[in-house]
Amino acid sequence: MKNIKLKMARVEKDLSQEQLAKIVGVSRQTIGLIELGKYNPSLSLCLAICKALSRTLDELFWEDDQG
């Protein structure tokens, strides 16, 4: 399942995948795969992404029943 919420939050912060990756210490490909729903990040990576994007875990990674 694609993580549209993560992509939207990243774009709202005016960050490229490359820039977000650098902030959280992973490759650009990792961010791309997370957004595509093809990579399941560790909790520590999820928290780092949330901190970088000023969002909560629920806001970025919780799957809605309606989604």
Buried (B, 14 or more C-beta within 10 A) or exposed (E): EEBEBBBBBBEEBEBEBEBBBBBBEBEBEBBBBBBEEEBEBEEEBBBBBBEBBEBEEEEBBEEEEEE
